[in-house]
């Protein structure tokens, strides 16, 4: 099936055969590269001056406890596209989710921002106009063709192989066509970012078709829509490839792909990719590293666990349990040593604004969904109970509390595929962060490590 999909895209790229013409505007990819170049050159000047004047300035203290907590919350990384305020949540170049949702371009009549707009923001720091967003949509359609060896790989994976494992393998194999692999030794170090940008555009273009082929092969017997609309946006085409129906499905996908695109430089997937990127590995290998991290229950798999938790609770308590009944269920669950999926956060001290965005969407579009009603009751029960028990630092809901049930409502019932959806979204932020890392010519990461004995010796304690 993947081969047929590629044949269709080849026809589209040739601009003939189906009577389809790719319309070109004055704003093209070259203009986008020029904008990114000017932003990087400007940032380099700022950083050179900043480091010259303040390079020896101390910005943080690190405790023994923080070292044993995997440096969670310590101020140790430089990251341009976004940052996390412990009280107010994520900022994209100092703009809140609400501000981004208000200002980023949308389809005519739509309410959710286009992921293309978020990518433009993450890479340039600027809110794009509709013409700039349309350029990215066109570029990603034209770059979406999968190499034959990727199609063969996807069609030969056993259906028992986890979707994220398949996704990671296919993305890794795409590095066969990486421009960085071919051009690294022919390009100045100061221009590496240009190759990362090219590979990023190819990666983002291909990720949805890789994911959709995995979905069809595992869950649909290889069957499903192979059509792509050259005039549609990235999320709308992904929705079609997954076979999701209903006029609100593309809006749902736009919301999710934009919302999950980035979450600071210290998040597991982003930092994993940046660690690999610091070795000058290509964008595909960087993203595959991020995917392998997302597969874990402490990261992207939590979006799957949040939904299955609600489903299991529904099976035991019914669709309309009282708050008292749910409190007993949740209390017993916690006392058995479990954590409530979708609650708590390593950095945030308040409710995750991404959760609030999902809640607003669900309230408007699926108010009568049984799982959503259950989640609303859980929100009333879980927070005061977690405060009372005191087992987590942040007793508030996070983005995973509602993500899975929204996907489930729109027809994606296969919960173990949810981390793949998150991976497709996160490739936007991963790509932007790699472009910026090479743009700022950051060195390879190599922090110093200590054994417990050496730490104790440092403090004058007996081993």
N, C-alpha and C positions, 0 to 999 in steps of 0.2 A: 504493500500500500504506500509505503514511503517513496518508492520509486515513481509511482503514478503522480504523487504530490509534486515531486521534483520536476517531472516532465511538464506538468501544468505551469509551474513557476518559470520554467525555461521559455515556454510560450509567451507568458506574460512579459518576461524580460526582453523578448525579441520585439515586443510591441506590435505583434501581428498574430493572425490566426483566430482571434476572438473579437476583433473589432474594438480592442481596448487601446487607448492612448494614454500614456503617462504624461500628465500636464506638468510643465516645469514653470517655476516662478522665478522672480529675480533673486530671491533668497535661496541659495543652494548650499550644498555641503561645504564647498570651498569658503563661502562666507561664514559658515559656522566655525570652521577651522581658524579663520582669521580672528574671530571673536575670542575663541579659546586661547589662541596665541597671545593676544593682547592682555588677557587676564593673567596668564601665567607670567609674562614678562613683568607686568606691574607687581605681582605678588613676589617675584624674585627680588626686585629692588627693595620692597618693604622688608622682606626677611633678612636680606643682607645688612641693611641699616639697623634693624632690630637686634640682630645677633651681634653686630659690632658694638653697639652701645650697652646691651643688656645680656650678652651671652653668658656671663658668669653669675648672673642673678639667680638666687635660689627661689624656687617656686613651690616646693612641697617637701614635707617630711614623710618618711616611710617607717612604719612600725613593724615589729616582729609579727604581730597579729595579721597585719595586712599582707605580709609575705606568705603566710600560711593560708590566707584567703584568696590566693591567686591574684593579688594586687587589685581586687575589685574596688572600684571607687577611687583609686589613686590617680593623681594628675600626672601621667607619664607619657602621653601620646600627643602628637600633633596630627590634627585631622581637619580638613577644610570644609567638606560639604555640609556636615551637620554636627550638632552637639546636644548633650542631654542635660537639661537643668533638673536637678533632683526634685524641685517643687513643681515646676510647670511643664516638664516633659521636653520633647524634642523640639529643636529649632533648626530650620534649614536656612543657613546664612541669616540667622537671627530672626527668622519669620516663623510664627507658630503654624500649627496645622490649620487652624481656623483662617488665618491670613492667606495661607497657600490655597485653601479650598475656595476662598473668595476671589483670588487674583489669577490663578492658573487657568489657561484656556480650557473650554469644554466644547463638546459637540453642540450643534444648534439644538436648543430645547433641553439639553442635558443639565444635570446638577453636579456630576462628579468630574473632577479634573482629569485630563488626559495624562497618562504616564509619560508620554513624550515631553510634556511640559515640565514634569518633575525632573526628568533626566537633564533637560536644558538648564534648569535651575541648579541642579547638583554640580554640573560641569562648569557653568559660567558665573553662577551667583545672581543671574538676572532672570526675572519673570519674562518668558517669551510671549510673542504675539501669535496669532493663529497661523500666520504664514510660516513662521519659524517651526511651529509644531507640525504643520503639514509636511514640511521638508523632511523632518525626521520620520514621519509615517511612510513617506514615499521611499526613502532610503532603506528603511527596514524591510519593506516589501521586496525591493529589488535585490537585497542581499540574503534573502531567506532560503535560497536553494541549499539543500543538504548534499554533501558529497556522497557518491555512490557507496563508499565503504562504510559511512555512517548508517545509511539505509540498510545495508546488509547486516551490520552489527545489531541494529535495533530489531530487525525482523528475525534474528536468530537467538535472541536472549530468551531463556525459559521464562514463562509467565510467573514462576515462583520467585524470581529474582526481584527484590524490593524495587519499587519505582525510583527511589532516590539513588540506589546503586546503579541502576540503568542510566539514569540521568548523568551521574558523575562520570561513568565510563564513556558515554557518548561525547560529553563535553571535553573530556581529556583527549579523546581521539581526534577531535576537531583541530587540535593544535598541529596536526599534519599540514594544515593550510595556513598556519599563523604567519602573518607578515613579519612579526618580530623574529621568528626562527630564521626566516630567509634573509632579513635585512639588518640584523643587529650589528654586525661587524662593518656595515657600510654606512652607518649613521653616527653622527656625533652624540655623545652622552646627553648633551643639552637638548637634543631633538628626539630622544627616545619617546617622549610623551605623544608625539605624532603617530608613531607606530602603534602605541597602546590605544590611541583613539580609533585608529582604523580597525584594529582587532576587536575593540569594544563594540563598534557598530555592527560588525559581522556577528559577534557573539549574541548581542541583544536581538538581532534579526532572526537568528536561527534557534534560539532557546525555546520559543513557543512551539515551533514545529517539531523539535525533538521531544518536548514534553507531551504534545498531542499524540505523536506516534506511539509513545510509551503507553499512554492512556488507552488508545484504541487496541493495541496489541494485547494488553493484560486483561482489560475489562470488556472489550467489545468484539473480540474475535477478529481483530484487524479491520473491522468495518467502521465506517463513519465518513463524514464530510471531508472532501479533499479540496474544496474550493476556497480560494482566498480572494477577497475583494480588493483590487488595487487602489480603490478610493477610500477604503475603510481604515480606521486607526488600528494600532497595534493590539489593544485589548479586545476590540470587536472581532478582529480576525482570530485571535486566540480562542475567544468564546465560541465562534463558529466551528473551529477545528475540534474543539472538545465536544461538540454536539449539544451544547446547552441552548435551550429554547426560551422564548419569552422576550418581550421587548426590553425588560429591565435587566436581563442577564448581562449585556455589555456594560451597563452602568455599574452593576455589581463588580464586574471584573476590573473596570477602570478604578473604582474605589479601592479595591484590594491591592492591585498592582502598584498604585501610587502610594498607598498607606504604608506598605511593607518595604518600600524601596530602599530605605536607609535608616539606620538608628545609631549614629555615632561611631567613632572609630574603635571603641573598645568592645563592641558587641562581638560575640564569638566568631560569627561568619566573616564579618568585615576584617577583624584582626587576623584571622587565619589567612585570608586572601592577601592582606597587606604584608604579612610575614613572608609569604611565598613570593610576592611581588618584589620585595626588597632584595631578593636573590636574582632579579631580572628574569624570572620565569615569565612565560607569556601569559596573556590574559585568560586563556582557556584553562591553564593549569592553576592559575590563581582562583578562578571561579570554582573549579572542581574541588579545591581545598575548602572553600566556603561551603559547598554542598555537603561534603563529608562531615563538616561540623554541624550543619543544620539537621542532619539525620538523627542527632542525639536527642533524648527526651528532655534535656535541659535547654534545648534550643528549638529548632523548627518543628520537631516532633510534638512539641507541646500543643501546637494548633490541632493536631490529631487527637491528643489525649484530652484536651478540653471538651471536644465534642463527644468522645466515647464516654467520658465521665457523666455527662448529662444523659446520654442514652441508657447507661446502666442504672442511673438513679431513677429514670423514668420507668424502666422495667421493674424495679423493685417497689417504687412508691406510687406509680401511676402518673398521669399527666398533670394532675392538679393537687399535689400534696399541700398540706398546711405548712406554715412556717415552722411550727413546732415539730412536725414530723420530719421536715427536712433538716432541722437543727440537730436532731438525734442522729440522723443518717450521717451528716457531715462530721459531727463530733466523733462518732465511732470510727469514721474513715481516717480522721487525723490521729486519733489515739492508737490506731494500728500502725502508725509510723509513716503514713502517706501525706503528701502535700496536695492541696486542691489545685488541679491544673487550671491555669488561667488566673491565678492569684499570686501576688508577690512580684518583686523586681529587685535586681541587684543594685540599681542606682536610684530609682525613683522612690520618693517618700510620700507620694500622693497617687491619685488615680491616673492611670495612663491615658493621655489625651487621645491616643489611637483607639482605645476602648470606647471613649465617648463618641468618636466619629462613627465607629461601627454601630453603636447603640442608636445614634440618630438615624442612620440609614435603615436599620432594622425596624425601628419604631414607625418609620414612614412606609416601608415597603413590605414588611412581613410581621405586622403587629399581632396576628393571630396564630403564628407558627407555634406549635406546642413546645418545641425546644427553646424558643426565644422566651416564652412565658415562664418556662422552668428556670431559665438563666436569670430572669429578672427577680424571681423569688430567691434564687441563690445569692444574688447580689445583696439582698436585704439581710440574708441570714449569715453569709460567710464573713463579711467585714467585721461586725461586732463580735462574732465568735472567735475570729483570729486575733482580734485585739484582746479579748478576754484570756485566751490560751497563751498568747505571746510567743508563738513558735516561729513567726516570720517578722522580718524587719518592716516590710511593707505589706500591710493587710488589705491592699486595694486590688481591684481587678486590673488585668493587663490586656494587651491586644489579643491574646489567645483565648480569652473567655468567650468571645462571640464569633471569632473567625470561622471555626469549623461549622457551626450551625448555619451561618449565612451561606457557605458553600453547599451544605447539605440541602438547604431550602431550594436552591436553584438547580438541583439535579445532580450535583457531584456527591454521590452517596459513599464513595470509596474513600474512607478516612485516611488510609495509608498513602493516598496520593496527595493529601493536603500539603505536606512539606515540599512537594515538587512545585505546586502553585507558588508557595512562598519563595522558592528558589528562583523561579522565573522573575518574580518581582525584585528580589534582592540583586539580581544581576545588574540592575540600573545603578544602584549605589556602589556595588563592587567595581563596576566599570569606571564610574566617576572618581572613586577614591584612587584607583590605580593610575588614572590619567594625572591626577594631582600629585601623587607620590613621585612619579617620574618627572612631572613638570617642575617640582621643587627639588629634584635631584637628591632625594633622601637616600642615605646609605643603607647597607644591609643591617637588619636588626641583630644585635648581639649583646643582650643584657648579661650582667655577671650573676652567677648563681652561687649559693652557699648551702652547705650541708647543715643539718641541725647542730652537729658538733662544732663546726666553725662559727656558727652564730653564737653559740654559748661561750666559746672561747673569746669572741669579740667583746662580749659583755662581762668577761672576767669570771664566768661561772665554770664549775667543774663539769666535765662531760658525763 
